[in-house]
Amino acid sequence: MLLAGCAAMLVLPVTLSGGPVADAHPLGDFTVNHYDGLSLFPDRIELHAVVDTAEIPTLQDKAATDTDGDGTISAREADQHGRVECAALAAAVTATVNGSPVRWRVTQSAATYPPGQPPLLITRVTCSLVAPANLHTTALVEFTDSFRADRIGWREITAIGEGLRVVSSTVAGASISDELRRYPDDLLSNPRDERSATVHVAPGIGGITGASAPLATRLSWLDHALASATRTFNELAGGTQLTPLVGTAAALLALLLGASHAALPGHGKTVMAAYLAGRRGTRRDAVLVGVTVTLTHTAGVLILGLLVAVLSSFAPEAVLRWLGILSGLLVAMVGAGLLRSALRHRWATPTHATMDRTPALVGASHGHGHAYGHGWDGEERPPGRVGLVGMGIAGGLVPSPTALFVLLGAIGLGRSWFGIALVLCYGLGMAATLTLAGVLMVTLRDRMARSVVSERWRDRGARVSAALPTMTAVLVLVVGLGLALRSLLGSG
């Protein structure tokens, strides 16, 4: 049903012209990546700097770079952009020799626009700088790069000696990314973030070549599979031909990627299933949460996409970080409310075992004799709509970068309706995973309650049932705080 609904929105045949298909930017669509290659000579320091700007910030910068407003970047406009960027970089990088600052001069600048994820481009700016320096004797060289420090991305520094000896260095002597051309797959989950370097030099030839690169770790098959599916999805969404077959394939991949996004650890969405099971939730409640996730996620992507398209200075990664914090805090608030309710209820209501030992209290509190006949403590209330909607909003509050990228690419091709439809399919995939997880948890809970037969297991089941709301509340609270802390520390 989900696939049929999404495909119905996408199979209108449309043919548009576009550029060639290229691989996705490996570190993400928001990043601005830096490479600084220092060459130390006895009389000077040379810097070869590269700034690799991914698709979304390139799209944001286009309005300022395309000065004649014709929609393309001409060679003259690219040269001007390179000069402006290199001048700004020269002002943002600093170097000192034995504590005395050096003065940089730009000797060469260039900007090119290789194809990124269709139909968007990326920007590659290269700058050559030189600064006079006295390195004929033993010297300490300290270097710092603060250019566009507010943007996340790969940052790498290398340093070599030419006609002098490198005694010690805090950075490597060769680039492990081929100067931002080929990023190592096994380091993308923990990219380089080198913003400064310290190098000791002395007269002579030889010495060390720099710090060694960290040992690599292998990516799992699941990481490769999801990355491959994402690349295929982006190519379909930004391809030159939009036919019924392409639209159906894009819809299917949008559903699958949305479903996998909801199931991946660290997003906190599947904890809602435990919330439904621990609070006597029903299948209808699971559907309500799923619908709320879809609406919230789709609205978030559309709003964020509009801001990115309109405001060139808008940094979406910062907004995603704060939305992650807010989402985690919202989950934690729901968990705290659940915990308060569960503890208040446990203190006010005797357990099954206590009621069996105190018939008078049982008769006074529960006319039917004991509470386990329902598999739950008789007074425990099902989840309220506020809690259900709150969990749904928390689950969909952080827009997926993949969905945002596809929307912006579709807008760039004049296919806004296509991008919106794919974003909706992506949200439906998320909602399907979440709803299915909730229904399975509720079904498993009910079957476990009905399968308890013996008195011993019935008593144990009663104790578990009585404790389950408290356990669920603690789980939701801890996960929410963990998500907020993870986003605050910038690891999400």
Secondary structure, DSSP 8 states (H G I E B T S, - for coil): -HHHHHHHHH-S-EE----------TT-TT-EEEEEEEEE-SSEEEEEEEEEE-HHHHHHHHHHH-TT-SSS--HHHHHHHHHHHHHHHHHHEEEEETTEE---EEEEEEEE--B-STT-B-EEEEEEEEEE---SSSEEEEEEE-TTTTS---EEEEEEESSSEEEEESSBSS-TTTTTTS--GGGTTS--B--EEEEEEESSS-B-------------HHHHHHHHHHHHHHHHHTSSEE-HHHHHHHHHHHHHHHHHHHHSTTS--THHHHHHHHTT--HHHHHHHHHHHHHHHHHHHHHHHHHHHH-TT--HHHHHHHHHHHHHHHHHHHHHHHHHHHHHHHHHS--HHHHHH-HHHHHHH-TTS-SGGGTS-TT-----HHHHHHHHHHHHSS--HHHHHHHHHHHHTT-HHHHHHHHHHHHHHHHHHHHHHHHHHHHHHHHHHHH--SHHHHHHHHHHHHHHHHHHHHHHHHHHHHHHHHHHTT--
